Amino acid sequence: MQTGRCLLAASLALPLAIASACHKEGEGDKAGASTSKGGTTTSIKGEAGAPKLELFVMSQCPYGTQAVNAVAEVKKQLGSAFALDIQYIGEGKAGTLSSMHGDNEVKGDLAQVCALEQAPDKALDMMVCQNKNARAVATNWKDCAGELGIDTDKLASCMDGDHGQKLLAASFETARKRGADASPTMFLDGKPYEGGRRPRDIMRAICGATKKGSAPAACKNIPVPPRVSAIFLSDSRCKECDIKPLEARLKSVLAGLEVNHVDYSSDAGKALYKELVDQGSGFKYLPAILLGAEVEKDSEGYAEIGRFLKPLGEYRELALGGKFDPTAEICTNDGVDDDGNGKADCADAACKSELSCRPAHPKQLDLFVMAQCPYGAKAMIATKELVDHFGNDVGLNVYFIGDTVDGELKSLHGPDEVAEDIRERCAIARYKQPKKYMGYLACRSKDYKNSDWQSCAKEAGLDPAVIQACADGEGKQLVTDSFAVAEKMQIGSSPTFIVNNKRTFNAIAAAPLQKEFCADNPKLAGCKTEIVSAEPEPASGQQQPAGQCN
């Protein structure tokens, strides 16, 4: 049975983390002369007509620091054969600047943007020095700058004054206008650069963009990456199994990658799938990325992804975490009998748990959550407000997300989350009234890292001794059963809601939760008036976007 979800969003990111980025919630002037609003240079100049590389980063993003270090190495080898423009990603105006990793990152950004203006010939070396401990960029700039002979007093004056604020605000604005919201983002001569992030890869691209006859001698000595064959095996019937976008990401690790895309529906696809299954290694699910054994010849690339590879016949399979069985019944493809048992779609018993095949249960709301997921915590607070507003007009079920490995409970945020899952599941089991147990769940969600759970139990009218006795007894089995429900539904993102036993959605605040619930239950009395949330709105006055822990 296929649920129509492969849950690849989280798992596909893991093996290709090296090609990832830190994400945020027109052409420059002449090469090497990009300017801020104040007219001060923020570039490291190159020769007239030289290719221009633009690099957008956050000073504490590990992927951004890797890119800066690589570009610094290329700059040492190619010198003025290319111009380099470094800009920063963040939000706000002068005096109210913010960045993804907090105030310390803003200070690191300020140090670097000021250094780029005051000492462009030494700024890259200062950044590389800071990157040795990127968590300390707010303070280590002073030692790094001093070692390089940069005037630290002048640099501090820029950082602490209005000028530094204006420089960084202008840099943030440049990134915004270029659509650079992920660190690193790179452009080469105005076009997006999606190649590898090793010095050899960046160097090869810059040399390729250099005018004929003007390339430096170093361009002749770039090592050629070894060829690595790859088969991307997927199934077009699975909408969430598209792995074509991973080709560019994998090429950033294995520059010599040559990909052949194969679909299961083709004769070649079915033959390859059967060959892999017959290996007896337990291979079953798609999509799959199969690399040739020669991947081991790319020593740098193999060092980065080797731990995510396992032998599969003549191939090396890259761990993706796919969950699509191409031989099983697909429950939503218009009467096609996929598994050949004479029954199609919802008529096949294998589709019993598929949402589209499940009977509608009006007024029912199921919440799948992790007790210490920050988004899940917000969702539980919102759910408490929904329960208070609708009363008996909402039939609530709360399930927890995790794994059972060799009899031991595992959850994304560690043992403390498992312990709280158990207490919360015990509260649900011992106090059936949603208004009562949700009082405890919501209270804990407001300060879920606080070990004093007993106070929340008392505040909600629950007896801590009753909760503890359950936690010491059947609590583990209650959570094991709860994890099993989430696993059966293939729900791994916290929070996930199911309304009326038919439709999933995500919400972390009361207003959107009420809107989703009422979309399927419009005649309920609670839908006639909006929930007035006790939780403060974000400072911007805008509803926070829903997020999930995967």
C-alpha positions as CSV (number, residue, x, y, z in Angstrom):
1,M,0.0,0.0,0.0
2,Q,1.2,3.5,-0.9
3,T,0.2,6.5,1.1
4,G,1.3,8.9,-1.5
5,R,4.1,10.3,0.7
6,C,7.7,9.2,0.6
7,L,8.8,11.4,3.5
8,L,12.0,12.3,1.7
9,A,12.2,15.9,2.8
10,A,14.4,15.2,5.8
11,S,16.2,12.0,4.8
12,L,17.4,13.3,1.4
13,A,19.1,16.2,3.1
14,L,21.3,14.0,5.3
15,P,23.7,12.4,2.8
16,L,24.1,15.6,0.8
17,A,24.5,17.9,3.8
18,I,27.9,19.1,2.5
19,A,26.0,20.7,-0.4
20,S,23.5,22.4,1.8
21,A,23.0,25.9,2.9
22,C,21.7,28.1,5.8
23,H,18.4,29.6,4.7
24,K,16.9,32.9,6.0
25,E,13.5,33.0,7.5
26,G,20.9,44.1,-11.0
27,E,24.5,43.3,-11.9
28,G,27.1,45.1,-9.9
29,D,29.3,47.8,-11.4
30,K,32.5,47.0,-13.2
31,A,34.3,43.8,-12.1
32,G,35.7,44.4,-8.7
33,A,33.8,47.6,-8.0
34,S,30.5,46.7,-6.4
35,T,29.5,49.5,-4.1
36,S,27.2,50.0,-1.1
37,K,24.7,52.8,-0.8
38,G,27.4,54.9,0.8
39,G,29.6,54.6,-2.3
40,T,32.3,52.5,-0.5
41,T,33.8,49.5,-2.1
42,T,32.8,46.1,-0.8
43,S,34.7,44.0,-3.3
44,I,38.2,42.6,-3.9
45,K,39.1,43.9,-7.3
46,G,40.2,42.0,-10.3
47,E,41.8,42.9,-13.6
48,A,39.7,44.8,-16.1
49,G,37.4,42.4,-17.9
50,A,38.1,39.6,-15.4
51,P,35.3,37.2,-14.4
52,K,33.3,38.3,-11.3
53,L,32.4,35.9,-8.5
54,E,29.7,37.1,-6.1
55,L,29.4,35.3,-2.8
56,F,26.5,35.8,-0.4
57,V,27.0,34.3,3.1
58,M,26.2,34.4,6.8
59,S,29.4,34.6,8.9
60,Q,28.3,31.8,11.3
61,C,26.8,29.5,8.7
62,P,29.1,26.4,8.4
63,Y,28.3,26.0,4.7
64,G,29.1,29.7,4.2
65,T,32.4,29.5,6.0
66,Q,33.4,26.5,3.9
67,A,32.6,28.5,0.7
68,V,34.6,31.5,2.0
69,N,37.6,29.2,2.8
70,A,37.5,27.6,-0.7
71,V,37.2,31.0,-2.5
72,A,40.1,32.3,-0.4
73,E,42.3,29.4,-1.7
74,V,41.2,30.1,-5.2
75,K,42.0,33.8,-4.8
76,K,45.6,32.9,-3.7
77,Q,46.1,30.9,-6.8
78,L,44.4,33.1,-9.4
79,G,45.0,36.5,-7.8
80,S,43.5,39.4,-9.9
81,A,42.4,37.0,-12.6
82,F,38.9,37.3,-11.1
83,A,37.0,39.9,-9.0
84,L,35.3,38.9,-5.8
85,D,32.3,40.5,-4.3
86,I,31.2,39.3,-0.8
87,Q,27.8,40.3,0.6
88,Y,25.9,39.2,3.7
89,I,22.4,37.8,4.2
90,G,20.2,39.1,6.9
91,E,17.3,41.5,7.6
92,G,16.5,44.9,8.9
93,K,17.7,48.5,8.5
94,A,20.7,50.3,10.1
95,G,20.3,50.1,13.8
96,T,17.9,47.1,13.8
97,L,19.9,44.5,11.9
98,S,19.3,40.8,12.5
99,S,20.7,37.5,11.1
100,M,19.7,33.8,11.3
101,H,22.3,32.9,13.9
102,G,21.6,35.8,16.2
103,D,23.4,39.0,17.4
104,N,26.8,37.4,17.4
105,E,26.5,36.7,13.7
106,V,25.6,40.3,13.0
107,K,28.7,41.4,14.9
108,G,30.8,39.0,12.8
109,D,29.1,40.3,9.6
110,L,30.0,43.9,10.7
111,A,33.6,43.0,11.3
112,Q,33.9,41.4,7.8
113,V,32.1,44.1,5.9
114,C,34.1,46.8,7.5
115,A,37.3,44.8,6.8
116,L,36.3,44.5,3.2
117,E,36.1,48.2,2.9
118,Q,39.2,49.2,5.0
119,A,41.6,46.4,4.0
120,P,40.3,44.5,1.0
121,D,43.7,42.9,0.3
122,K,43.7,41.3,3.8
123,A,39.9,40.8,4.5
124,L,39.8,37.3,3.1
125,D,42.7,36.1,5.3
126,M,40.9,37.6,8.3
127,M,37.7,35.7,7.5
128,V,39.6,32.5,7.1
129,C,41.2,33.1,10.5
130,Q,37.8,33.8,12.0
131,N,36.3,30.6,10.4
132,K,38.6,28.4,12.5
133,N,36.1,29.1,15.2
134,A,33.0,30.6,13.5
135,R,31.0,30.6,16.8
136,A,33.4,33.3,18.0
137,V,33.2,35.7,15.0
138,A,31.7,38.4,17.2
139,T,35.0,38.6,19.1
140,N,37.8,36.8,17.3
141,W,38.0,39.4,14.6
142,K,40.3,41.5,16.8
143,D,43.1,38.9,17.1
144,C,42.7,37.9,13.5
145,A,42.9,41.5,12.3
146,G,45.8,42.3,14.5
147,E,47.8,39.3,13.3
148,L,47.3,40.6,9.7
149,G,48.2,44.2,10.4
150,I,44.7,45.5,10.0
151,D,44.1,48.6,12.2
152,T,41.8,47.2,14.9
153,D,40.9,50.6,16.4
154,K,39.7,51.8,13.0
155,L,37.9,48.5,12.4
156,A,36.1,48.7,15.8
157,S,35.1,52.3,15.1
158,C,33.4,51.2,11.9
159,M,31.7,48.2,13.6
160,D,30.4,50.2,16.5
161,G,29.3,53.2,14.5
162,D,26.7,54.3,12.1
163,H,28.9,53.6,9.1
164,G,29.2,49.9,9.8
165,Q,25.5,49.6,10.2
166,K,24.9,51.4,6.9
167,L,27.4,49.1,5.2
168,L,25.8,45.9,6.5
169,A,22.3,47.2,5.8
170,A,23.3,47.9,2.2
171,S,24.8,44.4,2.0
172,F,21.6,42.8,3.3
173,E,19.6,44.8,0.8
174,T,21.9,43.7,-2.1
175,A,21.3,40.1,-1.0
176,R,17.6,40.6,-0.9
177,K,17.5,42.2,-4.4
178,R,19.5,39.3,-5.8
179,G,17.2,36.7,-4.2
180,A,20.0,35.3,-2.1
181,D,18.4,33.9,1.0
182,A,20.6,30.9,1.5
183,S,24.3,30.8,2.6
184,P,26.2,30.3,0.4
185,T,24.7,31.7,-2.8
186,M,27.1,32.3,-5.6
187,F,27.0,34.0,-9.0
188,L,29.7,33.9,-11.7
189,D,29.4,36.8,-14.1
190,G,25.8,37.3,-13.1
191,K,24.7,33.7,-13.6
192,P,23.9,31.3,-10.7
193,Y,26.8,29.1,-9.8
194,E,25.7,25.6,-8.8
195,G,29.0,23.7,-9.2
196,G,31.1,22.1,-6.5
197,R,32.4,24.1,-3.6
198,R,35.9,22.8,-3.5
199,P,38.7,25.1,-4.6
200,R,39.3,23.0,-7.7
201,D,35.7,23.2,-8.8
202,I,35.4,27.0,-8.3
203,M,38.7,27.5,-9.9
204,R,37.7,25.4,-13.0
205,A,34.6,27.5,-13.4
206,I,36.4,30.8,-13.1
207,C,39.1,29.7,-15.6
208,G,36.4,28.6,-18.0
209,A,34.8,32.0,-17.8
210,T,38.1,33.8,-18.5
211,K,38.7,35.3,-21.9
212,K,40.8,33.2,-24.2
213,G,44.5,34.0,-24.0
214,S,44.2,35.7,-20.6
215,A,43.9,32.7,-18.3
216,P,46.7,32.5,-15.7
217,A,49.1,29.6,-15.7
218,A,47.4,28.1,-12.6
219,C,44.4,27.3,-14.9
220,K,46.5,24.7,-16.7
221,N,47.1,22.7,-13.6
222,I,43.6,22.0,-12.2
223,P,43.1,18.3,-11.5
224,V,40.5,16.6,-13.6
225,P,37.9,14.9,-11.4
226,P,37.4,11.2,-11.9
227,R,34.4,10.0,-13.8
228,V,31.7,8.6,-11.6
229,S,28.6,6.9,-13.1
230,A,25.3,7.1,-11.4
231,I,21.8,5.7,-12.0
232,F,18.9,7.6,-10.5
233,L,16.1,5.0,-10.2
234,S,12.7,6.4,-9.4
235,D,9.0,5.9,-10.3
236,S,6.9,8.6,-12.0
237,R,3.8,7.3,-10.2
238,C,5.2,8.6,-6.9
239,K,4.8,12.4,-7.0
240,E,7.2,12.9,-4.1
241,C,9.9,10.6,-5.4
242,D,11.4,13.1,-7.9
243,I,15.2,13.0,-7.3
244,K,16.2,14.9,-10.4
245,P,17.0,18.1,-8.3
246,L,19.5,16.1,-6.4
247,E,21.7,15.7,-9.4
248,A,23.1,19.2,-9.1
249,R,23.7,18.8,-5.4
250,L,25.5,15.5,-5.9
251,K,27.6,17.0,-8.6
252,S,28.8,19.6,-6.2
253,V,30.4,16.7,-4.2
254,L,31.3,14.5,-7.2
255,A,32.4,16.9,-10.0
256,G,32.8,14.0,-12.5
257,L,29.3,12.6,-12.0
258,E,27.5,11.3,-15.1
259,V,23.9,10.5,-14.4
260,N,21.4,8.1,-16.2
261,H,17.8,8.6,-15.1
262,V,15.8,5.4,-15.1
263,D,12.0,5.1,-14.4
264,Y,10.6,1.9,-12.9
265,S,7.8,1.9,-15.5
266,S,10.3,1.2,-18.3
267,D,11.5,-2.3,-19.2
268,A,15.0,-1.3,-18.2
269,G,13.7,0.0,-14.9
270,K,11.8,-3.1,-14.0
271,A,14.8,-5.3,-14.9
272,L,17.1,-3.2,-12.8
273,Y,14.7,-3.2,-9.9
274,K,14.4,-7.0,-10.0
275,E,18.2,-7.3,-10.3
276,L,18.6,-5.2,-7.1
277,V,15.9,-7.1,-5.2
278,D,17.4,-10.4,-6.2
279,Q,20.7,-9.4,-4.6
280,G,19.1,-10.5,-1.3
281,S,20.3,-7.4,0.5
282,G,16.8,-6.2,1.5
283,F,16.5,-3.6,-1.2
284,K,12.9,-2.7,-1.8
285,Y,12.0,1.0,-1.8
286,L,12.4,3.8,-4.3
287,P,13.8,6.2,-5.2
288,A,17.4,5.0,-5.2
289,I,20.7,6.5,-6.3
290,L,23.2,3.9,-7.4
291,L,26.8,5.0,-7.9
292,G,29.5,3.1,-9.7
293,A,32.2,1.5,-7.6
294,E,34.6,4.1,-9.1
295,V,33.2,6.6,-6.7
296,E,35.9,5.5,-4.4
297,K,38.5,7.0,-6.8
298,D,37.2,10.5,-6.1
299,S,39.0,10.6,-2.7
300,E,37.7,14.0,-1.6
301,G,34.1,13.3,-2.6
302,Y,34.1,9.8,-1.2
303,A,35.4,11.1,2.1
304,E,32.3,13.3,2.3
305,I,29.6,10.8,1.4
306,G,31.3,7.4,1.9
307,R,29.5,6.9,5.2
308,F,26.2,7.2,3.5
309,L,27.0,4.5,0.9
310,K,26.5,0.7,1.1
311,P,27.4,-2.0,-1.4
312,L,24.6,-3.3,-3.6
313,G,25.9,-5.7,-6.2
314,E,28.1,-3.8,-8.5
315,Y,26.8,-0.4,-7.2
316,R,27.2,1.7,-4.1
317,E,23.7,2.8,-2.9
318,L,23.3,6.3,-1.4
319,A,21.1,6.3,1.6
320,L,17.9,8.3,0.8
321,G,15.3,6.8,3.1
322,G,12.8,6.2,0.3
323,K,9.5,4.5,1.3
324,F,7.8,3.8,-2.1
325,D,7.3,0.2,-3.0
326,P,6.7,0.1,-6.8
327,T,5.2,-3.4,-6.6
328,A,2.5,-2.5,-4.1
329,E,-1.0,-1.1,-4.7
330,I,-1.2,2.6,-5.2
331,C,-4.4,3.8,-3.7
332,T,-5.0,7.0,-5.6
333,N,-4.4,6.2,-9.3
334,D,-7.9,5.9,-10.8
335,G,-8.7,2.2,-10.6
336,V,-5.4,0.7,-11.7
337,D,-4.8,-2.7,-10.1
338,D,-1.1,-2.2,-9.4
339,D,-0.4,-5.4,-7.5
340,G,-2.4,-7.6,-9.8
341,N,-4.7,-9.1,-7.0
342,G,-7.9,-8.2,-8.8
343,K,-8.7,-5.2,-6.6
344,A,-7.8,-1.6,-7.2
345,D,-7.4,1.5,-5.1
346,C,-9.7,1.6,-2.0
347,A,-11.2,-1.8,-2.8
348,D,-7.7,-3.3,-2.0
349,A,-7.3,-4.2,1.7
350,A,-3.8,-2.7,1.5
351,C,-5.3,0.7,1.1
352,K,-7.3,0.5,4.3
353,S,-5.3,3.2,6.2
354,E,-4.9,5.5,3.2
355,L,-6.5,8.8,4.0
356,S,-8.5,9.0,0.8
357,C,-9.9,5.5,1.6
358,R,-10.7,6.1,5.3
359,P,-14.3,6.9,6.4
360,A,-15.0,10.5,7.3
361,H,-15.3,11.2,11.1
362,P,-16.8,14.6,11.4
363,K,-15.5,16.8,14.2
364,Q,-12.4,14.6,14.7
365,L,-8.9,16.1,15.0
366,D,-5.8,14.0,15.3
367,L,-2.5,15.7,16.3
368,F,0.9,14.0,15.7
369,V,3.7,15.7,17.6
370,M,7.0,15.5,19.4
371,A,6.8,16.9,23.0
372,Q,10.0,19.0,22.7
373,C,9.7,20.1,19.1
374,P,9.4,24.0,19.2
375,Y,6.8,23.9,16.5
376,G,5.0,21.0,18.1
377,A,4.9,22.9,21.4
378,K,3.3,25.9,19.7
379,A,0.8,23.5,18.0
380,M,-0.2,22.0,21.4
381,I,-0.8,25.4,22.9
382,A,-3.0,26.3,19.9
383,T,-4.8,22.9,20.3
384,K,-5.6,23.7,23.9
385,E,-7.1,27.0,22.8
386,L,-9.1,25.2,20.1
387,V,-10.4,22.7,22.6
388,D,-11.4,25.4,25.0
389,H,-13.2,27.2,22.2
390,F,-15.1,24.3,20.7
391,G,-15.7,22.2,23.8
392,N,-17.3,18.8,23.0
393,D,-17.5,19.8,19.3
394,V,-14.0,18.6,18.7
395,G,-13.0,14.9,19.2
396,L,-9.3,15.1,19.9
397,N,-6.6,12.4,19.6
398,V,-2.9,13.1,20.3
399,Y,-0.2,10.8,19.1
400,F,3.6,11.0,19.5
401,I,6.3,10.6,16.8
402,G,9.3,8.5,17.4
403,D,10.9,5.1,16.9
404,T,11.2,1.9,18.9
405,V,14.7,0.3,18.3
406,D,15.4,-3.0,20.0
407,G,12.7,-2.3,22.5
408,E,14.1,1.2,23.4
409,L,12.1,4.3,22.7
410,K,13.9,6.9,20.5
411,S,12.8,10.5,19.7
412,L,14.4,13.3,17.7
413,H,15.2,15.5,20.7
414,G,16.6,12.7,22.9
415,P,15.8,10.9,26.1
416,D,14.2,13.9,27.8
417,E,11.7,14.1,25.0
418,V,10.9,10.4,25.4
419,A,10.4,10.9,29.1
420,E,8.0,13.8,28.5
421,D,6.2,11.8,25.7
422,I,5.5,9.1,28.3
423,R,4.2,11.6,30.9
424,E,2.0,13.3,28.4
425,R,0.6,10.0,27.1
426,C,-0.1,9.0,30.7
427,A,-2.0,12.2,31.2
428,I,-4.1,11.4,28.2
429,A,-4.7,7.9,29.4
430,R,-5.6,8.8,33.0
431,Y,-7.5,11.9,32.3
432,K,-9.8,11.3,29.4
433,Q,-11.3,14.8,29.2
434,P,-9.3,16.8,26.6
435,K,-9.7,20.1,28.5
436,K,-7.9,18.5,31.4
437,Y,-5.1,16.7,29.8
438,M,-4.5,19.4,27.3
439,G,-4.1,21.8,30.2
440,Y,-1.0,19.8,31.1
441,L,0.3,19.4,27.6
442,A,-0.1,23.1,26.9
443,C,1.6,24.1,30.2
444,R,4.6,21.8,29.5
445,S,4.8,23.2,25.9
446,K,5.3,26.7,27.2
447,D,8.5,25.7,28.9
448,Y,9.3,22.2,27.7
449,K,12.9,22.2,28.7
450,N,12.0,22.8,32.4
451,S,12.3,19.6,34.4
452,D,9.6,20.6,36.8
453,W,6.7,18.8,35.2
454,Q,4.9,18.3,38.5
455,S,3.9,22.0,38.7
456,C,2.1,21.8,35.3
457,A,0.3,18.6,36.5
458,K,-1.0,20.4,39.6
459,E,-1.9,23.5,37.6
460,A,-4.0,21.4,35.2
461,G,-5.7,19.5,38.1
462,L,-3.7,16.3,37.5
463,D,-2.2,14.3,40.4
464,P,1.6,14.0,39.8
465,A,1.6,10.7,41.7
466,V,-0.9,9.2,39.2
467,I,1.2,10.4,36.3
468,Q,4.4,9.0,37.8
469,A,2.9,5.7,38.6
470,C,1.7,5.3,35.0
471,A,5.1,6.5,33.7
472,D,6.8,3.8,35.8
473,G,4.4,1.2,34.6
474,E,2.5,1.1,31.3
475,G,3.7,4.4,30.1
476,K,6.4,3.0,27.9
477,Q,3.9,0.7,26.1
478,L,1.4,3.6,25.7
479,V,4.1,5.6,23.8
480,T,5.2,2.5,21.9
481,D,1.6,2.1,20.6
482,S,1.5,5.8,19.9
483,F,4.7,5.7,17.9
484,A,3.3,2.7,16.0
485,V,0.2,4.8,14.9
486,A,2.4,7.5,13.5
487,E,4.6,4.9,11.8
488,K,1.6,3.2,10.2
489,M,0.4,6.6,8.9
490,Q,3.9,7.4,7.7
491,I,3.8,10.7,9.6
492,G,7.2,11.9,10.7
493,S,6.8,15.6,10.9
494,S,5.8,17.5,14.1
495,P,3.2,18.9,14.2
496,T,0.9,17.1,11.7
497,F,-2.9,17.4,12.0
498,I,-5.5,15.1,10.4
499,V,-9.0,16.6,10.3
500,N,-12.1,14.3,10.1
501,N,-9.9,11.3,9.5
502,K,-9.4,12.5,5.9
503,R,-7.0,15.4,5.4
504,T,-3.6,16.4,6.8
505,F,-2.4,20.0,7.4
506,N,0.1,21.9,9.6
507,A,-0.6,24.8,11.9
508,I,1.2,26.2,15.0
509,A,-1.3,29.0,16.1
510,A,-4.9,29.0,17.0
511,A,-6.3,31.1,14.2
512,P,-5.0,29.0,11.3
513,L,-5.8,25.8,13.2
514,Q,-9.4,27.0,13.6
515,K,-9.6,27.9,9.9
516,E,-8.4,24.4,8.9
517,F,-10.8,22.6,11.3
518,C,-13.7,24.7,10.2
519,A,-13.0,24.2,6.5
520,D,-14.2,20.6,7.1
521,N,-16.7,21.3,9.8
522,P,-18.2,24.6,8.8
523,K,-21.5,24.3,10.6
524,L,-20.1,24.1,14.1
525,A,-20.9,26.9,16.5
526,G,-17.3,27.5,17.3
527,C,-16.7,28.4,13.6
528,K,-18.9,31.5,13.9
529,T,-16.5,33.4,16.1
530,E,-12.8,33.7,16.0
531,I,-10.6,32.3,18.7
532,V,-9.0,35.1,20.7
533,S,-5.5,33.7,21.4
534,A,-3.9,34.3,24.8
535,E,-0.5,33.9,23.1
536,P,1.3,37.1,22.0
537,E,1.6,37.7,18.3
538,P,5.1,38.1,16.7
539,A,6.5,41.6,17.0
540,S,5.9,42.2,13.3
541,G,2.2,41.7,13.8
542,Q,2.3,39.0,11.2
543,Q,1.4,35.3,11.9
544,Q,4.5,33.2,12.2
545,P,4.9,30.7,9.4
546,A,4.2,27.1,10.3
547,G,7.3,24.9,10.7
548,Q,7.9,21.3,11.5
549,C,10.5,19.0,13.1
550,N,11.3,16.1,10.9
